[in-house]
């Protein structure tokens, strides 16, 4: 078996409050041990100002609000992955159509989605106790309403339970899946 030579993009998704940034930063550090050029992109920083203003005021984003942001996420992560061979990016990727859009934007890359998922009451508790983030607790319902967990037809997408695991356990689970995927048989 040989590893595919297509650049790999690892998308850490899920609703607000699941710990996407924390998990992605730790995965990035672990992967940088073998490839220091791998970069982590915080997807929230790619949102246009209008999206952030809406979310700050508790107004849920529509699909129309998200398409340009998803395009930026796909483009930025693809560019970084071409430079280093892989990249880590956070992006809620709540709906299958969003994941499909990202995948189809750059079919020459290998996207792998890790959707962090937790019990809604746990996520609300987390969001209520964090400071200095534009996404507040009043947005949790809209995110759960939009959430479509990956089905069997998304073989490159995984659900990671954040309710019953520590961050280290989540990172280990994701790294195990990263290390066993995208091999081809000669």
VEXLUMTOR-752980 format. One record per residue (C-alpha): residue number from 1; residue in one letter; x, y, z. Coordinates in pm, whole numbers, plus 50000, padded with zeros to 5 digits. Each point is the difference from the previous one (the first is absolute). Layout:
BEGIN
(pt NUM; 'A'; (X; Y; Z))
...
//
This chain:
BEGIN
(pt 1; 'X'; (50000; 50000; 50000))
(pt 2; 'X'; (50113; 50355; 49930))
(pt 3; 'X'; (49884; 50331; 50139))
(pt 4; 'X'; (49811; 50216; 49751))
(pt 5; 'X'; (50198; 50299; 49874))
(pt 6; 'X'; (49701; 50234; 50002))
(pt 7; 'X'; (50015; 50272; 50267))
(pt 8; 'X'; (49797; 49919; 50311))
(pt 9; 'X'; (49770; 50245; 50175))
(pt 10; 'X'; (49866; 49910; 50343))
(pt 11; 'X'; (49685; 50197; 50080))
(pt 12; 'X'; (49902; 50020; 50367))
(pt 13; 'X'; (49627; 50079; 50005))
(pt 14; 'X'; (49695; 50000; 50223))
(pt 15; 'X'; (49774; 50245; 50175))
(pt 16; 'X'; (50127; 50290; 50205))
(pt 17; 'X'; (50132; 49893; 50339))
(pt 18; 'X'; (50135; 49662; 49896))
(pt 19; 'X'; (50363; 50106; 50031))
(pt 20; 'X'; (50091; 50010; 49631))
(pt 21; 'X'; (50285; 50249; 50041))
(pt 22; 'X'; (50149; 49831; 50305))
(pt 23; 'X'; (49994; 49657; 49835))
(pt 24; 'X'; (50132; 50134; 49667))
(pt 25; 'X'; (50290; 50180; 50170))
(pt 26; 'X'; (50105; 49681; 50179))
(pt 27; 'X'; (49971; 49790; 49683))
(pt 28; 'X'; (50205; 50260; 49816))
(pt 29; 'X'; (50275; 49987; 50264))
(pt 30; 'X'; (50008; 49619; 49987))
(pt 31; 'X'; (50019; 49992; 49619))
(pt 32; 'X'; (50267; 50271; 50000))
(pt 33; 'X'; (50230; 49759; 50187))
(pt 34; 'X'; (50044; 49811; 49674))
(pt 35; 'X'; (49938; 50293; 49761))
(pt 36; 'X'; (50069; 50347; 50147))
(pt 37; 'X'; (49851; 50167; 49691))
(pt 38; 'X'; (49644; 49883; 50075))
(pt 39; 'X'; (49782; 50298; 50088))
(pt 40; 'X'; (49681; 50048; 50194))
(pt 41; 'X'; (49739; 50239; 49859))
(pt 42; 'X'; (49734; 50138; 50235))
(pt 43; 'X'; (49694; 50000; 49774))
(pt 44; 'X'; (49817; 50258; 50210))
(pt 45; 'X'; (50261; 50258; 49895))
(pt 46; 'X'; (49890; 49955; 49638))
(pt 47; 'X'; (49640; 50107; 50065))
(pt 48; 'X'; (49905; 50327; 49836))
(pt 49; 'X'; (49925; 50285; 50241))
(pt 50; 'X'; (49628; 49977; 49920))
(pt 51; 'X'; (49984; 49639; 50116))
(pt 52; 'X'; (50176; 50079; 50325))
(pt 53; 'X'; (49769; 50297; 50061))
(pt 54; 'X'; (49694; 49780; 49948))
(pt 55; 'X'; (50126; 49728; 50233))
(pt 56; 'X'; (50108; 50253; 50263))
(pt 57; 'X'; (49642; 50129; 50003))
(pt 58; 'X'; (49854; 49649; 50025))
(pt 59; 'X'; (49883; 49986; 49639))
(pt 60; 'X'; (50054; 49655; 49847))
(pt 61; 'X'; (50185; 49982; 49671))
(pt 62; 'X'; (49813; 49883; 49694))
(pt 63; 'X'; (50140; 49776; 49728))
(pt 64; 'X'; (50049; 50312; 49788))
(pt 65; 'X'; (50210; 50154; 50278))
(pt 66; 'X'; (50221; 49693; 50018))
(pt 67; 'X'; (50092; 49924; 49636))
(pt 68; 'X'; (50265; 50271; 49960))
(pt 69; 'X'; (50147; 49906; 50338))
(pt 70; 'X'; (50010; 49630; 49909))
(pt 71; 'X'; (50175; 50093; 49676))
(pt 72; 'X'; (50265; 50192; 50198))
(pt 73; 'X'; (50045; 49703; 50234))
(pt 74; 'X'; (50041; 49760; 49705))
(pt 75; 'X'; (50237; 50230; 49813))
(pt 76; 'X'; (50219; 50095; 50297))
(pt 77; 'X'; (50034; 49643; 50124))
(pt 78; 'X'; (50076; 49871; 49651))
(pt 79; 'X'; (50275; 50259; 49948))
(pt 80; 'X'; (50161; 49915; 50334))
(pt 81; 'X'; (49973; 49627; 49936))
(pt 82; 'X'; (50178; 50037; 49664))
(pt 83; 'X'; (50292; 50167; 50180))
(pt 84; 'X'; (50036; 49747; 50283))
(pt 85; 'X'; (49823; 49687; 49875))
(pt 86; 'X'; (49722; 50043; 50255))
(pt 87; 'X'; (49816; 50259; 50206))
(pt 88; 'X'; (49764; 50020; 50297))
(pt 89; 'X'; (49700; 50235; 49979))
(pt 90; 'X'; (49702; 50067; 50224))
(pt 91; 'X'; (49666; 50039; 49830))
(pt 92; 'X'; (49666; 49907; 50154))
(pt 93; 'X'; (49907; 49802; 49686))
(pt 94; 'X'; (49657; 49948; 50150))
(pt 95; 'X'; (49819; 49877; 49690))
(pt 96; 'X'; (50090; 49733; 49750))
(pt 97; 'X'; (49953; 50256; 49723))
(pt 98; 'X'; (50272; 50215; 50161))
(pt 99; 'X'; (50240; 49705; 50021))
(pt 100; 'X'; (49919; 49908; 49639))
(pt 101; 'X'; (50063; 50359; 49891))
(pt 102; 'X'; (50343; 50002; 50167))
(pt 103; 'X'; (50090; 49657; 49857))
(pt 104; 'X'; (49887; 50093; 49650))
(pt 105; 'X'; (50176; 50338; 49999))
(pt 106; 'X'; (50338; 49826; 49995))
(pt 107; 'X'; (49957; 49636; 49892))
(pt 108; 'X'; (50375; 49970; 49958))
(pt 109; 'X'; (50031; 50011; 50382))
(pt 110; 'X'; (49904; 49735; 50253))
(pt 111; 'X'; (49757; 50146; 50253))
(pt 112; 'X'; (49929; 49821; 50324))
(pt 113; 'X'; (49731; 50139; 50231))
(pt 114; 'X'; (49989; 49946; 50376))
(pt 115; 'X'; (49668; 50123; 50136))
(pt 116; 'X'; (50023; 50059; 50373))
(pt 117; 'X'; (49666; 49922; 50158))
(pt 118; 'X'; (49870; 50029; 50351))
(pt 119; 'X'; (49683; 49993; 50200))
(pt 120; 'X'; (49816; 50329; 49947))
(pt 121; 'X'; (49981; 50079; 50373))
(pt 122; 'X'; (50377; 49948; 50029))
(pt 123; 'X'; (50064; 50226; 49702))
(pt 124; 'X'; (49772; 50271; 50145))
(pt 125; 'X'; (50190; 49979; 50328))
(pt 126; 'X'; (50332; 50039; 49820))
(pt 127; 'X'; (49882; 50297; 49793))
(pt 128; 'X'; (49854; 50171; 50306))
(pt 129; 'X'; (50337; 49978; 50176))
(pt 130; 'X'; (50231; 50126; 49728))
(pt 131; 'X'; (50103; 50359; 49960))
(pt 132; 'X'; (50103; 50217; 49707))
(pt 133; 'X'; (49844; 49803; 49717))
(pt 134; 'X'; (49743; 50148; 49762))
(pt 135; 'X'; (49787; 49684; 50003))
(pt 136; 'X'; (49775; 50009; 50307))
(pt 137; 'X'; (49762; 49747; 50156))
(pt 138; 'X'; (49698; 50135; 49811))
(pt 139; 'X'; (50152; 49858; 49681))
(pt 140; 'X'; (50025; 49639; 50124))
(pt 141; 'X'; (49643; 49912; 49900))
(pt 142; 'X'; (50047; 50120; 49643))
(pt 143; 'X'; (50325; 49806; 49968))
(pt 144; 'X'; (49839; 49678; 50126))
(pt 145; 'X'; (49706; 50060; 49764))
(pt 146; 'X'; (50244; 50017; 49705))
(pt 147; 'X'; (50221; 49712; 50113))
(pt 148; 'X'; (50001; 49695; 49773))
(pt 149; 'X'; (50234; 49739; 50139))
(pt 150; 'X'; (50190; 49807; 49733))
(pt 151; 'X'; (49820; 49695; 49864))
(pt 152; 'X'; (50150; 49681; 49862))
(pt 153; 'X'; (50040; 50151; 49653))
(pt 154; 'X'; (50258; 50247; 50139))
(pt 155; 'X'; (50286; 49758; 50045))
(pt 156; 'X'; (50244; 50286; 50058))
(pt 157; 'X'; (49797; 50142; 50291))
(pt 158; 'X'; (49993; 49894; 50363))
(pt 159; 'X'; (49801; 50095; 50309))
(pt 160; 'X'; (50214; 50054; 50310))
(pt 161; 'X'; (49814; 49995; 50333))
(pt 162; 'X'; (50110; 50293; 50217))
(pt 163; 'X'; (49758; 49939; 50287))
(pt 164; 'X'; (50171; 49693; 50144))
(pt 165; 'X'; (50362; 50058; 49900))
(pt 166; 'X'; (50283; 50228; 50101))
(pt 167; 'X'; (50161; 50222; 49738))
(pt 168; 'X'; (50302; 49766; 49999))
(pt 169; 'X'; (49775; 49702; 49928))
(pt 170; 'X'; (49828; 50190; 49718))
(pt 171; 'X'; (50339; 50093; 49851))
(pt 172; 'X'; (50123; 49639; 50026))
(pt 173; 'X'; (49683; 49871; 49830))
(pt 174; 'X'; (50038; 50248; 49714))
(pt 175; 'X'; (50370; 49931; 49956))
(pt 176; 'X'; (49931; 49626; 49982))
(pt 177; 'X'; (49748; 50061; 49721))
(pt 178; 'X'; (50237; 50236; 49818))
(pt 179; 'X'; (50280; 49743; 50013))
(pt 180; 'X'; (49793; 49711; 49861))
(pt 181; 'X'; (49825; 50178; 49709))
(pt 182; 'X'; (50076; 50076; 49639))
(pt 183; 'X'; (50209; 49705; 49908))
(pt 184; 'X'; (49965; 49841; 49660))
(pt 185; 'X'; (50078; 49645; 49898))
(pt 186; 'X'; (50241; 49954; 49712))
//
